[in-house]
Amino acid sequence: MPVLTFRDANPADIGTMLELSHAGDARGPDTPPLDPATLADPRYRAAFEAIAADPNTRLIVAERDGQVVGTLQITMIPGLPRFGMTRGLLENVHIRADQRGNGLGSEMVLWAVQQCREAGCGMVQLTSNKVRLDAHRFYKRLGFAASHEGFKLYF
């Protein structure tokens, strides 16, 4: 029986989504504290609006008993390989720390996978920081395979 409800995020969710993302930072205890004053930075609202305007992307929040306990971003990526297969990309997947270990993360990711399937995607992909070994085990349990090496170039 589902425990979570899912909805598209709205601007009022920005702070909570940022807090969830920050709490899942791969640096763990070395992560600098989140300065609440930064949550009102207009760049976050501009990014939210850009994402919301993209018909191939959704920002999702997962609620339990009326509280946001999870977040993720789903992007549908059209492509030429595999006869034009569309890929679903999951990003910024986070469940509140006190809600982990009871199946909510699985419920959220499986829901996202189903959204991708219903949108016609032929696969779902995601990345996870190399130091997040618990997350890697979690994704493997859900059927994801560590098939590629990821690379990033920051500017």
N, C-alpha and C positions, 0 to 999 in steps of 0.2 A: 504494500500500500504506500503510495507516494506521501512523503513528509513535506516536501518542498513545493512551493509555487514559484513560477517563473514569470517574469515580465521584462519588457524593455525598460531600461533605466531612464530616469528623467533627471534634469539638472539638479534636483534636490538630493540625488543619490551620489553626486560627485565626491563629496567628502568621505562618505562611507566606503565607496569603491577604492579611493586612494588609501584609506586606512587599512583595508583588507589587503591591498597590494603591498603596502609597506610592511605589514606584519608577516607577509610571506617572503620577504627579501631574503635572498640566498646567503647573505652574509650572517644571518642568524643573530647571535648576541653581539656581533660587531657592527650591526646596522645602527647608524646614528638615529637618535629619536626623531620622530616626525614632528615638525613644528606646526602646530595647529593653525598658526597665522598664515602659513603658505597655502592652506586649502582654498582660500578665497582668491588665489592668484588668477587673474583673468585668462591666462594661457590655458588653464584647465577647462574653462567654459568654452573657449574657442575650439579646443581639441574635441570636446564633447559635441559641439555643434557640427564640426566637420565630419565626425563619425556618424552622427545621426542623419546627416544629409546624404551619406553614401548608401545607395540601395542594396549594396552587397555586404554590408556590415551591420551587426547588431551588438549593442552593449546590453548585457543581461544582468539582472540581479535575481538571486534566489532568496526567497523569504521562508521563514519558519515562524509560525505563530505571530505573523505581522512584523517580524524583525528581519532586516537584510542580514543574511549569514554567509552569502557567497556572491561571487561575481565572475564573469568571463566575457570575452569578446569573441564573436563568431564572424568570420569573413569568408565569403564565397569567392574563390579565385578561378575565373575562367582560364582555360589553357588549351593549347594545341595538342600536346602529347596525349597518347591514348585516345585518339579519335575525338579530341575536344573535351576531354573529361574535366569537369569542374571539381576543384578540391575545396574542402572545408578546412579552414585554419582556426584553431582555438588558441587564444592568447589571453594572458593575464588571468589564469584560472586560479581562483583562491576561495577557500572556505575558512571562515573564522576559526581561529585556533581552538577555542573551547567547543567547537562543533565537529572537530575531526575525530575519526575513528569509529563513527557510528553509521557509516554508509551514506552520509549526505554528499560527500564529494563524488562518490560513484553515481549517485542519483543525478547530480548536476551534470557530470560529464556525459553520462549515457543519454540524458535529455538533449544535450547539445549535439551529440552524434546523431540522434534521431532527427533533429532539426536539419542537419546537413543532408541526411539521407532523403528526407522529404523535399528538400530543395534541389534534388537531382545530383548531388555530389557522388563521385565514385570512390572517394577516400576522404579521410579526415587526418590532418597532420597537426603536430604541435611541437614546440621545443620546450625543454626543461633544463635549467642550469645544471651543469655537470656535478655540482656539489650537493644537489638535492636528491640524494639516493633514495629516501623514503618516497618521494614523488615518482621516481623512476619505477620503483617496485609497484606503486599504485597504478601507474599507466599500463605496465605490463600485465597486471592482474585484469585490467579491463580489455586486454587484447591488442594493445598498441605494441608495435615492434620497434626496437631501436635500430632502424635500418640505414640511417644517414648520419653523417657528421655535420653539425651546424657551424656556421661562421658568421661573425658580425663585424662590421666596420663602423665605428662611431666617429662622428665629426664634432 
